[in-house]
Amino acid sequence: MANLDAFLRTNPRVLQAGPGPILTDGECVLHWMQRAQRGTANAALNLAVHLGDTLGRPVLSVFGLTAHYPSAQRRQYRFLVDGLPETATHLAKRGVPFLVRLGPPDEVVLQLAAEVRPAVVVTDENPLKIGRQWSRLVADGLRCALVVVDADVVVPSSYFPREEYAARTLRPKVHRLWDEYLQPIPDPKAAVPYPSGRLPIGEPIDADALLEKLGVEGIGEAPDYLGGTAEAMRRLRRFLSERLEGYAAERNEPTPYHTTELSAHLHFGHINPLTIALAVRESGAPQADIDSLLEELIVRRELAINFVARNPNYDTLSGCPSWALQTLEKHRADPRPHLYTLDQLESAETHDPLWNAAQREMVRTGRMHNYLRMYWAKKVLEWSPDAETAFHLALDLNDRYEMDGRDPNGYAGIAWAIGGKHDRPWPERPIFGTVRFMSYESTRKKFDSASYIRANARV
């Protein structure tokens, strides 16, 4: 047991191990699936299997499905439940039964732990406030240890214990480490089968039945936007064969897209970023294109996760740097040439055809091209009475309509656009102060904006 404790303490992917002990008389190892919603290339699941084999215990996996995740709508729930049957199949092949139970995840895990008496519970890290709250409640309510594993980054975030100022401060640290972590993740099978006669009851893992039982309404499903690992892998193969070559030069072009279009699959953990990185690295594409993709996938994405994990105010303007807060305050009373309400923004009823097209794309498809997301949020600042209101409006629309809303990338992107996060001061101008400005004229000239506007002329 001492060796096992030492192993957990020295593993960079283990962010928490405790406060309770590993119970030698526990009946199983319980894997609590949160953000890493997949049965393959999953460091948290792999650790659970390793602990089960070491302790001579079976492994059981559980997912708590709540109908009340903040801001989540029917479209995001559809995407999530689409991936669960496939996850169950992958877990079964690894000798790990998978349960889905409805309810707040912390309550689901504690109730199940009371039924199966685990030696230890292993979960994957969710850096958002709600994920951290669930983990605290579970840790406080368990008799055994809760082990939290960094399963959705390439380089473990334990190496970066403080908030990074910008990509330029994180990049060299990541580059020094990433060769060590750009290695395939094996998918070991559990050595000890779970006794079939003692398996707890869960919901039938059927996407349509789960969605109906949840009863979630709100913004409707996005057509042709499928969740699941198989769909993620299909998109990855398409990117490798059709889009990676030339990515460095064309990634900001939305007509047509040149990106992976995997942000939602990354958000729901249907694919590991490491899987993408390894495939890109081994693709034989020009090095400039490989480097550009890895910069976005690892450096920029993990900078956003660092922001959310280390800044308790990541979801408000107050989480932005002091220089930006000061310059926005200085220009608080500047006249706004246009002011739009939430309803007007939501309905794409502004004077700006490019912004309206981006909003319509998001409403219709559940996505918006990354480059246009920057412009979109900048204009919300320009058309709002103050920066605090702009931050709130942008976050509300992003989280409800984007399939990958409620994600570190979204919080960091809005904080960058409105509050100068991870950026630097620029020449001063009205409303924005020294926060970077983007204009309609300059933005539309950088890609085929006329085609984009025509393609998104209506919802």
N, C-alpha and C positions, 0 to 999 in steps of 0.2 A: 504493500500500500504506500509506503514511503517513496518507492520508485515511481509509482503512478502520480503521486502528488508532485514530485519533482518534475516529472515529464510535463504536467499541466502548467506548472509555474514557469517553465523555460520555453514553452511553445509560443512563438510570437503571434500566432493566430488566436490564442486563447486570451480573451480580454477580461474574463472574470471566471473564477473557480471558487465558489462558496456562496454564502457564508457557512452553510452547513457542511457536513463531512460526506465522503463517499461511504455508503453503508454496506458493509460486507455481507449483511443478511438480506439485502434488497433482492427483489425477485426478477428485475429486468433493468435494462437501460432505456430510459424514455427519451426519444428524440422529438423535440418540439420544433416543428417547422414554422418559420415566420416569413422572412423576406426571401430566402433561398427556396423557392417553391419548385423544386426539381429533385429527381431521384438519381441524377448522375452528376459527376464533377462537383460534388457538394462537400466542402471541407467539414461542415458541422455534422452531417450524416456520417461521413467517414470516421470522424472521431468517435461518434456514438458506437459505430461498429467495432472500432478498435477497443474501446472500453468494454464493450460487451464480451468480446473475445478474451480480453485480459482477465475479466472477472468471471468468465464462464457463464454468462447470462445472455438471454435472448434480447433482441432490440425491438422496440415498438415505436412507431412514428405517429404523431398526432398533429393535426392542423385545426386550430380554432377559428371558425368562420363567423365573424360578427357582421350583422346587418347595419352597424352604426359606425363604420369607419369614417372619420371626419372628412366631409366634402365628397366622398366617393359616390358615384352615380351608377345607374344600371349598366351603362356601357363598360365601366371599369370592372364591375362585378362579373359581367359576362366574360370578359377577357380572362379574369382570374379563374373562374370555375371551368372554363374550357381546358385549362391546363391540368386540373386535378386528376381526371381519369388516367391520363398518360403518366403522371407522377406515381399513381398507385401501381400501375403496371411495372414501371421501372423498379420501384421498391420491392415488389413481390419477387422479381427476378433476383434480387439481392438478399432474399430471405428475411425481409423486414415488412411486417404487416403495417398498413396505413389506415388510420382512422381520421375521419372528418366529423367534427361535432360542431353544432351551432351554438354561438354564444360568445361573450367577451373572451378572448384568448387566455387571459390570466385565470379566469374562472374555469374554463375548459381544462386547462393543464392541471390546476390544483385538484379539481374533482377527479380527474383520471389518475393522478398520483395517489390519491386516497384509495382508489380501487386496486391499483397494480403494485403499489409499494416499491418504487424504483430505487435502485442503488444510487443513481445519479440521473439528472436531467441535463441534456445537452441541447442548446438552441443556437440559432444563428443571430448575429448582431443586426438590430434595426436601430440606426442612429437617431431616428426622429423621436420627438418627445413622447409620442404615444407608445412607441416600441420600448423606450427606456422605462416608461411607467409600468407597462406590463411586466417587463423583466424584474423590476424592483418588487412588484407585488408577488410575483411567483417566488422569487428568492426568499422573501420574508415569510411566505406561507409554507415552504417545503421543509421537511425533516432532513432531506439530503441536500447535496451541493447542486447548484445551478452553474453549469459551465457554458459561457457565452463565447462563440467562435466567430471570427471575422471571415465570413464565407463568400462575400460578394465584392471583394477587391482583389487586385493582383498582388500588391505589396501591402502587408498587414498594417493597419492604421496605428498599431501600438508603437511603431517606429516614429510616429509624428504626434507626440503627446500635447503639443501646443498648437494653437490656431496659426496657420500659415498666412503670411501677408498677401502673397500673390503666387501665380504659377512659377515665376522666376525663383522664388525661395524654395518651393517644393520640388521643382524639376530635378535639380542635381541630386537631391536626397533619394528620389525615386530611381533615378538612373544608376546610382551606385548599387542599388539593391535588386533591380528587376531581373537581372539574369538569374539570380538565385531562385526567384519565384516564377519565372517564365518556364515552368516545367509542367508536364501533364499531371493531372490528378487521377489516381487509380480509382476504381469502383469495387472495393472488396465486398465479398458476400459475408453475411453474418454466419458465424460458425455454429451457433446454437439456435435451433429453430424455436419459434414461440409456440408453446403448447396450444394446439388448435381449440381444444375444449375450454380453455381459459381466456380466450380472446375477448376483450370487451366489445360492446356494441357501438357502432358508429352509424352515421348516415349512409345510405346508398350513394356511392360516388358516381353520380350521373349529373352532368352539367345542367341539363334542362330542369331536372327535378330539384337540384340544389338552388338554382336561381328562383324557381317558383316558390320554394319553401322560405327562402330569405324574404321574399316580398318587397324587394328593393325597387323603387320607382326612380323618378328624377330623369336626367337626360338619357335619351334612348340609345340603344346599341349602335355602334358604328359598323356599317356593312363592310365585309371583306377585310376585317382587322381581327385575325384569329390569334388566340393565345396558345401557349404550349411549346414544349421543347422541339417537337418535330417541325412546327412552323418556324421557330427561331432558326433551326438548322437549315431549313429551306431558304430562308432569307440570307443567311450567311453564305451559302453556296452561290446564290445569285449575285451577292456583292463581290465575291471573289472572282467570279467569271465575267461579270459585266461592268463593275463599277470601280473596283480597286485601282486598276491602271488609270492614271489621270486624276485620282482622288485629290491630290494636293492642289491641283489647279482648279478642279471643278466642284469641290465639296460645297461651295456657297451657292451653287446653281440649283434652284428648285424646279426647273422646267426642262427636262425631267429631273427627279431626285438623283443625286450621285452618292447618297449616304447609305449606311447599312439598313436604316429603318428598323433598328433593333432596340430603340430606347425603351419602349414599353415592355419588351421581353426581358431586358435588363432590370427594369424597375420591379417587375414581379418575380424576378429570379428564375425565369424559365430557361435562361442560358447564363453560364458563368462568363464574365468578361475575359477570363483566362482562355476559355475555349476560342473566343474570337481572336484574341491576341496571338495565340499560337498558330491558328490557321492563316492569319495575315502574314506572320513572320515567315512561314514556310511556303508562301504562295509563289515566290519567284517574281513578284511584281517589282517595279522600280523602287529603289530604296527611299526616294523622296515620298512616294505614296505610302509606303509602309510606315515611315517615320511620322507622317502627318496623321495617319489613323491611330497609331499608338499614343501620340500626344493627346488626342481627343479622348481616347478610350481609357487611358491610364492616368496621365498627369492631370488633365482637366476634370475628369470624372472624380478622381480621388481627392482633388482639391475641393470639390463641392461637398464630398462626404466629410472631409476634414472640417469644413465650415459648419456643417450641421452638427457634427459630433462635438465640436469644441466651443461653439458660440450659442449660448442659451437663447439668444434673441434672433436666431436665424430667420424667423418668420415674421419679423417686423422691421421697420425702417431703423430702429435703434440698434440693430445688429450690424449696421454699416459703419465705415470708418469715420472718425471725428472730422476729418477735413471735408468730407462730403456732407455730413450733417450741418456743419457750419456754413458752407456755401449755399446749401439749399435753404437754410433758415434766413440767410441774408437776402435771398431772392423770393422769399415766401409771398411778399405782397406784389410781385411783378404782375402786370396785366397778362391774362391768358387770352390769346386770340380766339380760342374756342374752348368751351366747356361742355363736356358730355356726361350724361348720367350713366349708371350701370346698364339700364335698359337700352339706351342708345348704343352703347358699346357692344352689348351682347347681341344686338340685332344688326350690327355692322352698319349703323346709320351715321357715319361721319362724312366729312367732305373729302377724305383721302381715299382714293380708289385702291391703292396698294394695301393700306391698313385694312380696309374692308374685305379685300380678297383674302388676306391672311386670317382674319377673324372667321370668315365663312369657311375656309378650309378646316379650321379647328373645329367649328361647330359640326360640319358635315362628316369629317373623317376621323376626328379624335387626334389629330396631329397638326403640327405646324413646322415648317422647315426651320432649322436652328438659326440660320442667318436672319430670317424674318422674325423670329421670336425676339431678337434683340431690338429690331426696329419697332415691333409691335409694342413692347414694354416702354421704350423711350417715348413713344407718342402718348401712351397713357399718362406719363408724367407731365407732358406738355399740355394735355387737355384736362387735367384735374386741378382742383382749387389749391392743393398742396401736395407735398411729396408723400405724407403719411396716407392720404386718401388714395393716391396713385398706387402705392405699394399694396394696399388692401384690395383695390379693384383688380389689379393685375393678378394677384395671388388667387383671388376668388375665381376669376375666369379660367385661369390656367388649371387650377386643381379640379374644377368641375368638368371642364371640357376635354382637356388633354388626357389621352390614355395613360401617359406617364406622369400625370399630375401627382402632387403630394410626394415629390421625389427630391433628393438633395440637389440634383441638377437644376430643377425648376426654382428652388429657393435661391440658389447661388446665381442663377441667370437673372432673376428679377432684382436681386440685391445689386448685381453688377449694373444693370440697365438704369435703375432708379437711384441707387445709393452709392455708386462708385466702388462697390466691393471688388477686390482683386484688380482694381484699375488704378490709375493715377490722375492727378488734376490735369485738365486741358484748358485751353484759352477760355476766359470767362465770357459768358453770354447771358441774356435774360432767361429767367425761369430755372435753367440748368446750373447757373453759376459756373463752376469749373468741372462739373460732371460731364462726361463725354456726350456730345450731341450727334444725332443722326438725322439727316434731312431727307425728304422725299426725293428731291432732285438727284442728290448724290447716290442714294441707295438704289433707285430704280435703274441707274445707268450701269450698275455692276452685274446685272444679269438680265435675262429676257423678261422684264417685268410686264410688258404688254401681253405676252403669252400667258404668264401667270395670272394676270388680272382676268383675262378672258376665260381661263380654265376655272376660275372661282367667282364667276359673275353672279352666281346665285347659290343659295343653300341647298 
